[in-house]
Amino acid sequence: MAGGDGLRDIATPRLLLCCLSPESIRSGLSGDLSVIERQLLASVPVELIREPTVLKFSAARLAADPDYLPWSARAILMKETREMVGHLRFHTRPDPDYLRSYARDAVELGYVIFSGHRRRGYALEALTGAMNWAGTRGARRFVATVSPNNGPSLALVAKAGFRKIGEHIDDEDGLEHIYLKEGADNG
């Protein structure tokens, strides 16, 4: 994506993490994938608008904080085919008030790999690339919250070097375990 350094694609060996523009986010929320596909020059599965949580969250956060854009929703694309295999986002910019009781200079991540692309290492690769990028922009610690019933995500955070530091009840998702990772290397 053109623009400032923070909006550039994050490249990993197999993937590109491409920041969705506000126009693409609005288009996706209206049920139209064409603007997203034109922006990304990619095939975007309908799963993105069937489960629009990432788009809703990003739109709300951008309305409150326009400087959030580089931390907002990023499409996870296969470099070779430009197929969208999932998405990730940071919940805020680094060091938000709500994380300070767990860690300073932290940022929380969320990620989804679409059903037809799971179990291929894309989530770990994308997570590692995003953490390395964020580490160059002030994030020193990383938080992930995972349902205790989500075996694949529990395995992912363990493999990525996160350690459990607590738990809480999320208003929408119920019980979640809270995991912390120091630094951006993939441990």
MIVEXVO-637423 format. One record per residue: residue in one letter; z, x, y of N, C-alpha, C in turn. Coordinates in steps of 0.05 Angstrom, whole numbers, plus 5000, padded with zeros to 4 digits. Example, Ala and Ser with C-alpha at 12.3 -4.5 7.8 and 13.67 -1.06 7.14 Angstrom:
% MIVEXVO-637423
A515652644886515652464910515652644934 S514252574955514352734979515752585001 
END
This chain:
% MIVEXVO-637423
M500050174976500050005000500050185025 A498550115044498450255069501050205085 G501750385102504050335119505950575119 G508350535129510250745131511050855103 D512251085103513051215078514651035059 G516450865071518050695054516450475040 L514050415049512450205037510450325017 R510250575015508350694996509150624968 D507150624951507650574922509450794911 I511150724893512750914878511250964852 A510451204847508951274823510751404802 T510351314777511651434754509451524735 P509951644712507751724695505751504688 R506651264682504851054674504650824694 L506450814713506750574730506550624759 L505950414774506150404803507950174810 L509850234828511750024838510749964866 C509549734870508149664895509749444910 C510549504934512049324951510249084958 L511348844953509948594960510248544989 S508048475002508148415031509448145035 P510548095059511647825065509547605060 E507047655067504947455062504647405032 S504747605016504547564987506847414976 I509247474986511647324978511447034985 R510646975009510246695018508146555000 S505946684995503846574979504846514951 G506246704939507346654912509246424911 L510846394932512746164933511245894936 S508845904947507245654949505645604923 G505945784904504545754878501845874877 D501146034897498446154898498646454892 L497446544871497546834863495246994876 S493346854888490947004898491547204919 V493347144937494047334959495447584946 I497147544927498547764914496447934899 E494647804885492647954870490848114888 R490048004911488448154931490048384942 Q492548344949494148564960494448794940 L495048724915495548924894492949024881 L490748884885488348944869489048954840 A490448744831491548734804491448454793 S491648444767492048194753494948124753 V495647884762498447804765498847554747 P500747574727501147354709502647124723 V502146884713503346644724506446644721 E507446814703510346834700511746894726 L510447034745511647094770512346844786 I510646644785511246394801512646184784 R512646214758514246034741517146094743 E517846344747520646434751520646584778 P520646434801520346564827522846674840 T524946714824527546814836527147054853 V525547254844525147494860523847434886 L521947244886520547174911522447024930 K523946834919525846684936527946874949 F529047054932531047234942529847414964 S527447524959526247704978525547565004 A524547325002523947175027526447125043 A528647055031531146995045532247255057 R532247475042533347725052531647835075 L528947805073527247895095527547735120 A528147475117528647305140531147395155 A533147485140535647585152535447875162 D533748035149533648325154530848425150 P529148425170526448525167526248815157 D528348975163528349255154528749285123 Y529249055110529649055081527049095066 L524749065079522149055065521749275045 P522249535051521749735030523449705005 W525649565008527549534986527049264971 S525249114981524648844972523048854945 A522048624938520548594912518248794910 R518148924887515949104881514749014854 A512148984854510748934829510749194812 I511049164787510849394768508049364756 L506349554763503549554753503049784734 M501349734714500349944697498250094714 K498550364716496650524732493750484723 E493350504697490650504686489250244688 T490650024684489349754683489949584707 R491849664724492749514747493749234739 E494749214715495948964706498948964713 M499848734724502648714731504248654706 V506248824700507848794675510648704681 G511348684707514048604715514548644744 H517048634752517748684780520648794781 L521248914804524048994809524548974838 R527048984845527848984873530649094875 F531249174899534049244907535148994920 H537648934916538848694927539248714957 T539548964967540049014995539049295001 R539449375026539249665033541849795024 P541950065023544350205013546850145029 D549050145015551850125025552449855037 P551749635023552549365033555549325030 D556649155046559549095045560449015017 Y558848845003559848724978560048934956 L558849174958559049374938561149584944 R562249584968564049794977566549814961 S567449604949569849614932569249764906 Y566749784898565949924874565050204880 A563450244901562350504908561050494935 R561350714950560050744976557250854971 D555450814990552650904989551250814963 A551950574954550850454930548750244937 V547050184918545149964921544849834893 E544649574893544349424868541349374862 L540649394837537849354828537749114810 G535348984810534748784791531848824781 Y531248744757528648804745527948594724 V525348554720524348384699521848504688 I521648524662519048594649518148334636 F515648264641514548014630514448024600 S514647794587515047774558513047924542 G510547924549508548064533508548364535 H510348474552510248764557512948904551 R514748764539517448874534517349064510 R519449224509519949414487517949644487 R516949724511515049944513516050164532 G518550134541519650334559519050304588 Y517650084595516950044624519350004641 A521349854632523749804649525150064655 L525650234636526950494641525350664660 E522750674656520950834673521050734702 A520850464705520850344732523550384745 L525650344730528350374741528850654750 T528050854734528351134741526751204766 G524251114767522651164791523851044816 A524750794814525950664837528550804846 M530250884827532651034834532051304847 N530051444837529251694849528351654878 W526651444882525751384909528151314927 A529951144918532251054934534051294940 G534251474922535951714926535051884950 T532451874956531452014979531851865005 R532951625003533251445026536151355029 G538051515020540851465026542451335003 A541251244982542751124960543751354942 R546351364938547551574921548651464895 R548951204894549951074870548350814866 F548250724841546650494834548350304817 V548050044823549549834809547549654796 A548249564772546649364757548749174745 T548148914747549848714734548248584712 V549548564688548248474664549948274649 S548748064640550247874623551048014597 P553447964587554248084562552647994538 N551047784542549247674521546447794522 N545847964542543148064545542948344532 G542648344506542548594491540548794501 P538048724506536148914516536949044543 S537948894561538849004587541349184584 L543049104566545449274561544549544550 A542649534531541549784520540249954542 L538749824560537349964581539250104600 V541349964609543150094628544650324615 A545250294589546550514575544650754573 K542250704566540250924564539751054591 A539850904612539451004639541851154650 G544051144636546451294645548451144662 F548250874662550250714676552750694659 R555050654672557550604657558850354668 K560150204651561349954659563850014676 I563949874699566249904717567649644723 G566749424712568049174718566448934708 E567348704716565848454711566548254732 H564848054734565247834753563847584743 I564447364756563147114750561147064772 D558547054765556446994784556046694785 D555746584809555446294813553146174797 E550946324793548646224779548546314750 D549346574745548846694719551346704701 G553646634712556146644696557246924694 L558546984672559847254668557747474668 E558147674685556447914685558248164685 H557348354670558648624670557348784693 I559048944706558149104728557949394719 Y555649514723555149794715554449964739 L555350214738554950404760553650664749 K551850774764550651024758550851204782 E551851444778551951644800549351794801 G548151824825545751984827543251854816 A541051964822538451844815537151954791 D538052174779536752274755537252084732 N535552094712535751904690537651994668 G539452164675541752234658541052354632 
END
